[in-house]
Amino acid sequence: MTTIAQPTREVTGGVDTHKDTHTAAVVDSAGRLLGTEQFEASRAGYRRLLAWLLSFGTVALVGVEGTGAYGAGLAVHLREQDVPVVEIDRPDRKTRRWQGKSDPVDAEAAARAALAQRRTSTPKQRDGRVEALRSLRVARRSAVNQRADVQRQMKTLIITAPEELRAVLRDLSDKQLVATCAAGRPDTTRAGDPAMAVRLTLRTLARRHQRLAEEIADLDALIGPLVAEVAPALLALHGVGPEAAGQLLVSAGENPDRLRSEAAFAMLCGAAPIPASSGRTHRHRLNRGGDRAANSALYRIVLCRLRWDARTRSYRERRTAEGLSKKEIIRCLKRYVAREIYRVITTSHPHLTDPSDLTTAT
């Protein structure tokens, strides 16, 4: 008597991630919900979660929400176990209003989105030099923002300071202002005097500004060589410095092959043109979506080239004669730069860009 072996059932998992717990759901190939369960957000919890998924059959795919945040550890664990993982975007508002919200509901929605390959993307790998660069840039960005806040606070204090102090400080440059206030010797025993309190505050803020500047310089000394080691060809491009290159590398991730095309990279950076045509008007507008930090990096590169690159300046003159505004020209240039950056990031031996690319960038 012969028997027919039952085929192994393929299942798809979905995980709603949180700080302390992860909620998982599993569906079969027909989309039927097989179960939901909650696990601890730890290495042991990751192992139990995967074992629970495997108890239903062969895991074909797992959709994880927040692979760059609370789901980062789980995504790494699943990848180490050779389990395919995709990043799941949050559902649109209409869907959330229709089906409600809870951890099991969100986990089930993630599993169904992974099964249908809807709102999915390849997660970034976070175990290489680009991840180290991202961490260093977090500290640098916060130091830069805090230094700018300190400088604004100093200038605001000077506006309401006594006239004799304001007359001395208001015409100084930023560098001179910080140096002068930091070198002051106010009388600390007269802190109750409003005029002396302003001097004490300005000295405190100025010295804080100097410490933050030293911190930024120390981080730049680490970031610059790391960027040069990761992508020397990127730094060789005109107008691309360590700051812009570092941001673009972080936006692309450790595995830039996850980007399907240079158009996808442009959309990621918010540099893809958005149609804004109506009737006889045919034009595109600025893209206000995407990674705004990457968009800012492209903007700084474009400004540098508009000043120092003859080819870019001639392009601006030609497009201005065609009736384009300055914003539209910069939008076109950012799209061109995104194409050039994509080629360098995704190619081991990038070729030089052709001048005709500047014409087709629109």
Sequence and secondary structure as in RCSB ss.txt:
>XXXX:A:sequence
MTTIAQPTREVTGGVDTHKDTHTAAVVDSAGRLLGTEQFEASRAGYRRLLAWLLSFGTVALVGVEGTGAYGAGLA
VHLREQDVPVVEIDRPDRKTRRWQGKSDPVDAEAAARAALAQRRTSTPKQRDGRVEALRSLRVARRSAVNQRADV
QRQMKTLIITAPEELRAVLRDLSDKQLVATCAAGRPDTTRAGDPAMAVRLTLRTLARRHQRLAEEIADLDALIGP
LVAEVAPALLALHGVGPEAAGQLLVSAGENPDRLRSEAAFAMLCGAAPIPASSGRTHRHRLNRGGDRAANSALYR
IVLCRLRWDARTRSYRERRTAEGLSKKEIIRCLKRYVAREIYRVITTSHPHLTDPSDLTTAT
>XXXX:A:secstr
         EEEEEEEE SSEEEEEEEETT  EEEEEEEESSHHHHHHHHHHHHTTSEEEEEEEE TTTTTHHHH
HHHHHTT  EEEE    HHHHHHH   HHHHHHHHHHHHHHT SEE     SSHHHHHHHHHHHHHHHHHHHHHH
HHHHHHHHHTS HHHHHHHTTS HHHHHHHHHT    GGGTTSHHHHHHHHHHHHHHHHHHHHHHHHHHHHHHHH
HHHHH HHHHTSTT  HHHHHHHHHHH S GGGS  HHHHHHHTT S EE  BTTB  EE    S HHHHHHHHH
HHHHHHHH HHHHHHHHHHHHTT  HHHHHHHHHHHHHHHHHHHHH SS     TTHHHHT 
